[in-house]
Every structure is written in structure tokens, then in C-alpha cells.
Amino acid sequence: MTSTSKVDQSSSSDSAAVETGDWIQVDVRTSLDAGELLGVINDPDVTGAWQEGDEVHLYWPAGRCGPDTWQGLKRALTQLGHPDPDHAVTINHLANQDWNAQWSRLVEPIKIGRVLIRPSWRTVSLNSDEIELIIDPKQAFGTGHHATTQLLIEWLQQAVRPDDRVLDVGTGSGILAMVAVRLGATEALGVDFDAVAVDCAREYAQMNGFDTRLTLAVGQAQAPQAHDAFDPTLVLANLDRQTLLTSADSLCAYAVRGARLFLSGLLAEQRSEIEAAYATRGVYMKAVRERDGWLALEATAMETCEGGLCS
């Protein structure tokens, strides 16, 4: 990559710097998930994002970000409990060709069990029992590289049944809904409040040849009545901590009606808060998986607990 310059977020030259170059890449040193960070920033001008180790890379078109953007980012980091938001951000100016090179450098094919996910510019040989999805990183999240996505994809390979109707709340790129259908679910509905994410997910669905078994729509996690016509048997919610809490009523309502519920997007230290919030609604954690400090939880209503597994 041939970045033309690199300046600290606190530099007085920010306003002049953002007027040059085709793209602005903002590197945020944080242990936070990219999805959680973007949910708090809530900036529609963010055009792409990528997580690499302990850094989140965010991308804006040049001319559509400036000092107010950086102040908003600092406020978001403070809200999320970052210990030093003033020194967590570095700004890079990228020429347009560097943007494309950045994605090509960062995104590699990934194999999760028998599910293989690759960008369109890479080809990989498949075994006869493997499932392939082509996902190019864009505005929507879910290329399979984050621990929370991997945990749920692994779990789906054991959990999906042929008669399952799958609801993917906060679908992002649609990757979990697509995996569920490829694993044999009867149908899947992926919903996201972000219309841009849904448009990206529909592009991916078309790229991968999905038919009417997969539906992608704009919708809110907090409004299950919007999907009453779709009665899921399995609900996926790979969200952030705050959204898992604000969506607890609707997600628990699905579990109480008999759906199996899989949650992810939370850190290990956030588990007790989520468990307590869901327990007050009659839903309890049945199993847990962990990777790199991130958790995936299987939850169920008390009436469906078996053998004292729920606590």
C-alpha cells in the first residue's frame, strides 16, 4: 500500500488533510468489535470497515469526513469505555487504487468447518461435502473472519435441521442466513435496520445464486411484529451488547414461542449482564462457546429446557 500520509487524530491539520486523496482510512486501536463500534458511531458516510487484530479500519470518501467526524468517533470510543480515545485513532489518506489493494491484501479465503468463504478475486478447490460462499467486503459486516461470525457458522453446522425456518436479526452481509440455507434450512429471513447493508446482502445472494428460500429485508430487531408472518424455528442474533439488551423483549418472545435462539457479538465479561436480562424474560442460556474472548450463546425458554441444562 502506498499511503500518501499518516497523521494523528489530534493533529490541527485534519481539516485540510481530509480534502486530499480519494479515501480516508481511519485506524482505531481497540479490542472492540467493528460492528459494535459502527453501531455507536452511526455515521451513514462510512463506506467500508475491516477488523485486523487489535485494530478496526474504517473508510470514508474524501470530502465526507472532517473534524466533526473525529470528535464523534472519540465520543463513541468514550461511550464504549475505551481507556485512551485521544490517542487511539490514526488517519491515513489513500489513493483510489490503494483502497482496492487494501481489501485484496486483507481479505483471504477462510474455512470454517465445511463452510468455505472467499472473496470473488480468489478461487479455492472444494471437497465434495464443502459449501462455498463468495463474499466481498463492503459496507455490510460479515465476511466470516470475525470470531463471533465463525462461532455461529460452526454452531449452525450442527444445529440446522431440514425443516428449520431461520430468522437472522442484524443480518449485515446476510452470511449467516445464507449459510443456514446452504446447510439445508427450509427458508431464511435476514433483517437489518440498515438499508445499505440489505442492498449489499441482496447483491451477495444474487452472486451466490440463492432463490426464494432466502429473503433479505429492512427491519428492526426490536419489532418482531414486523415479521409475524414468518414463524422462525431458529433465530440468530449476532449483534453488539447494547443491541442484544434493547432487543431482549423481541428475541425472547421468539424463544418463548419455541424457537431456538443463538446470540453472539458479546465479550466474555458481558455474559452475566446478558444472561440476567434474558432470564427476567424467562429465557436461559443452555450452552456457550468462546473464541478470542468473544462468546456465542444458545438460549431457550424455561419450558424447553431439558435435563437441567439451563441455568
C-alpha positions in Angstrom: 0.0 0.0 0.0 1.3 3.4 -0.9 -0.5 5.7 1.6 0.4 9.3 1.0 0.4 10.4 4.6 -0.4 9.5 8.1 -1.5 11.9 10.8 -2.6 11.6 14.4 -6.3 12.2 15.1 -5.4 15.2 17.3 -3.4 17.0 14.6 -4.5 20.5 13.7 -4.1 19.7 10.0 -7.1 17.3 10.0 -9.5 19.7 8.2 -7.0 20.4 5.4 -5.9 16.8 5.1 -9.3 15.3 4.5 -9.7 17.3 1.4 -6.9 15.4 -0.4 -6.9 11.9 -1.6 -9.7 9.7 -2.7 -10.4 7.8 0.6 -9.8 8.3 4.2 -8.8 5.3 6.2 -9.1 5.6 10.0 -7.3 3.0 12.1 -8.7 2.6 15.6 -6.7 0.7 18.1 -9.3 -1.1 20.2 -10.4 -4.5 21.4 -14.0 -3.6 20.4 -15.8 -5.3 17.6 -16.1 -3.3 14.4 -19.9 -3.8 14.4 -20.3 -2.5 17.9 -18.1 0.5 17.1 -20.1 1.4 14.0 -23.4 0.9 15.7 -22.4 3.7 18.2 -20.8 6.0 15.6 -24.0 5.7 13.4 -22.4 7.6 10.5 -24.0 6.8 7.2 -20.9 8.1 5.3 -18.8 5.2 6.5 -18.2 3.2 3.3 -16.3 0.2 4.5 -14.8 -1.4 7.5 -12.4 -4.2 8.4 -11.1 -5.7 11.6 -7.5 -6.8 11.8 -6.0 -7.9 15.1 -6.5 -5.1 17.7 -7.3 -2.5 15.0 -10.5 -1.6 13.3 -10.1 0.1 9.9 -12.9 2.4 8.9 -13.2 4.1 5.4 -14.8 7.4 4.4 -14.8 9.0 0.9 -12.6 12.1 1.0 -14.6 15.2 1.5 -17.3 13.4 3.5 -15.5 13.5 6.8 -13.7 16.1 8.9 -13.1 17.4 12.5 -16.8 16.6 13.5 -16.2 13.0 12.3 -13.2 12.6 14.5 -14.9 14.2 17.5 -17.9 11.8 17.0 -15.5 8.9 16.9 -13.8 9.9 20.1 -17.2 10.3 21.8 -18.1 6.8 20.6 -14.9 5.3 22.0 -15.5 7.1 25.3 -19.1 5.7 25.4 -17.8 2.2 24.8 -15.2 2.5 27.6 -12.0 3.0 25.6 -9.2 3.9 28.1 -7.5 6.5 25.9 -9.7 7.7 23.0 -7.5 10.7 22.3 -4.6 8.5 21.1 -6.5 5.6 19.7 -7.1 6.9 16.2 -4.7 7.3 13.2 -5.8 8.8 9.9 -4.5 7.7 6.5 -5.0 9.2 3.1 -5.4 6.6 0.3 -5.5 7.0 -3.4 -8.3 5.1 -5.0 -6.1 2.2 -6.2 -4.9 1.8 -2.6 -8.4 1.2 -1.5 -8.7 -1.8 -3.7 -5.3 -3.1 -2.8 -6.1 -2.8 0.8 -9.1 -5.1 0.5 -7.1 -7.6 -1.6 -4.3 -7.6 1.0 -6.5 -8.1 4.0 -9.2 -10.5 2.8 -8.2 -14.1 2.4 -10.4 -17.2 2.0 -11.4 -18.7 5.2 -12.6 -22.3 6.0 -15.0 -22.8 9.0 -15.7 -26.4 9.3 -17.0 -27.4 5.9 -18.0 -23.8 5.0 -15.6 -22.0 2.8 -15.9 -18.2 2.4 -13.8 -16.4 -0.2 -13.7 -13.1 -2.0 -14.5 -13.1 -5.7 -10.9 -12.5 -6.7 -9.7 -15.8 -5.2 -10.5 -19.3 -6.3 -10.2 -22.3 -4.0 -10.7 -26.1 -4.6 -13.6 -27.6 -2.8 -14.2 -31.1 -1.4 -17.5 -32.7 -2.3 -19.0 -32.1 1.1 -17.9 -28.4 1.4 -20.1 -25.3 1.0 -18.8 -22.2 -0.7 -19.9 -18.6 -0.4 -18.5 -15.6 -2.2 -18.4 -12.5 0.0 -16.5 -9.3 -0.9 -16.1 -6.8 2.0 -18.3 -3.7 1.5 -20.4 -1.6 3.8 -22.1 -4.7 5.4 -20.4 -6.8 8.0 -19.9 -10.5 8.0 -17.1 -11.8 5.8 -16.6 -14.7 8.2 -13.3 -13.5 9.6 -14.6 -12.3 13.0 -14.7 -14.7 15.9 -18.4 -14.1 16.5 -19.3 -15.0 12.9 -17.1 -18.1 13.0 -18.7 -19.3 16.2 -22.2 -19.1 14.8 -21.2 -20.7 11.5 -19.6 -23.6 13.4 -22.7 -24.0 15.5 -25.0 -23.8 12.6 -23.3 -26.9 11.0 -24.6 -28.9 14.0 -27.8 -27.0 14.7 -29.6 -26.6 11.3 -32.4 -29.0 10.7 -34.1 -29.7 7.3 -37.4 -28.1 8.4 -35.9 -25.0 10.0 -37.2 -21.6 9.3 -34.3 -19.3 10.2 -34.5 -15.6 11.2 -31.2 -13.7 11.1 -31.6 -10.5 13.1 -29.0 -7.9 12.2 -28.1 -9.8 9.1 -25.4 -7.5 7.8 -24.0 -9.2 4.7 -26.5 -12.0 5.0 -23.8 -14.5 5.6 -25.5 -16.4 8.4 -28.8 -16.6 6.7 -27.1 -17.8 3.5 -25.1 -20.5 5.4 -28.3 -21.7 7.1 -30.0 -22.2 3.7 -26.9 -23.9 2.2 -26.9 -26.3 5.2 -30.5 -27.3 4.5 -32.8 -24.9 6.2 -36.2 -24.7 4.5 -36.1 -20.9 4.3 -34.3 -18.0 5.9 -35.2 -14.3 6.5 -32.4 -11.9 7.2 -33.4 -8.4 8.5 -31.2 -5.4 9.2 -32.1 -1.8 10.1 -29.5 -0.5 7.6 -30.9 -0.4 4.0 -27.4 -0.2 2.6 -26.5 -3.4 4.3 -29.6 -5.1 3.0 -28.8 -3.9 -0.5 -25.3 -5.4 -0.2 -26.7 -8.7 1.2 -29.0 -8.9 -1.8 -26.1 -8.5 -4.1 -24.3 -11.3 -2.3 -27.3 -13.5 -2.5 -27.6 -12.9 -6.2 -23.9 -13.5 -6.7 -24.2 -16.9 -4.9 -27.3 -18.0 -6.8 -29.9 -18.0 -3.9 -33.5 -18.4 -4.8 -36.8 -17.6 -2.9 -35.7 -19.7 0.1 -33.7 -16.6 1.2 -35.4 -13.3 1.9 -33.5 -10.1 2.9 -35.4 -7.1 4.2 -35.0 -3.9 6.2 -36.4 -4.3 9.7 -35.7 -3.6 13.4 -34.7 -6.2 15.9 -37.0 -4.5 18.4 -40.1 -5.1 16.3 -41.0 -8.8 16.0 -44.5 -7.8 14.9 -43.0 -6.8 11.6 -42.2 -10.4 10.9 -45.2 -12.1 12.4 -45.9 -13.8 9.1 -42.6 -15.5 9.4 -42.6 -18.0 12.3 -39.0 -19.0 12.9 -37.8 -22.2 14.5 -34.2 -20.9 14.8 -33.2 -17.3 15.5 -29.7 -15.9 15.0 -28.7 -12.5 16.6 -25.0 -11.6 16.0 -25.3 -8.1 17.4 -23.5 -6.0 19.9 -24.0 -5.9 23.7 -26.3 -2.9 23.7 -28.5 -4.2 20.8 -28.8 -7.6 22.5 -30.1 -5.8 25.6 -32.5 -3.4 23.8 -33.7 -6.3 21.6 -34.2 -8.7 24.5 -38.0 -8.4 24.5 -38.4 -9.4 20.9 -35.7 -12.0 20.8 -37.0 -13.7 24.0 -40.6 -13.6 22.5 -39.3 -15.9 19.7 -37.8 -18.3 22.2 -40.9 -18.4 24.3 -42.8 -19.4 21.2 -40.5 -22.3 20.8 -37.6 -21.1 18.6 -34.0 -22.0 19.4 -32.1 -18.8 20.0 -28.4 -18.2 19.2 -26.8 -15.0 20.4 -23.3 -13.6 19.7 -21.4 -10.3 19.5 -20.7 -10.1 23.2 -17.4 -10.3 25.1 -16.9 -12.8 27.9 -17.2 -10.2 30.6 -20.6 -9.1 29.2 -22.1 -12.6 29.6 -23.6 -12.2 33.1 -25.4 -9.0 32.1 -26.9 -10.6 29.0 -27.9 -13.7 31.0 -29.6 -11.7 33.7 -31.5 -9.6 31.2 -32.8 -12.6 29.3 -33.6 -14.6 32.5 -36.0 -12.0 33.6 -37.9 -12.7 30.4 -38.0 -16.5 31.0 -35.1 -17.3 28.7 -31.9 -19.1 29.9 -28.6 -19.9 28.5 -28.3 -23.6 27.5 -24.7 -23.7 26.0 -21.8 -21.3 25.4 -18.9 -21.2 23.0 -15.9 -18.9 23.2 -13.2 -17.7 20.9 -10.6 -14.9 21.4 -12.6 -13.5 24.3 -15.9 -13.5 22.3 -18.9 -15.6 23.1 -21.8 -17.3 21.3 -24.7 -18.5 23.5 -27.6 -20.8 22.8 -30.7 -19.7 24.7 -34.0 -21.3 25.3 -37.2 -20.7 27.2 -37.5 -22.5 30.5 -40.3 -24.6 29.2 -38.0 -26.2 26.6 -35.0 -26.7 28.9 -34.0 -30.4 29.2 -32.2 -32.2 31.8 -31.3 -29.2 33.9 -29.1 -27.7 31.2 -30.4 -24.2 31.6 -29.2 -22.0 34.5 
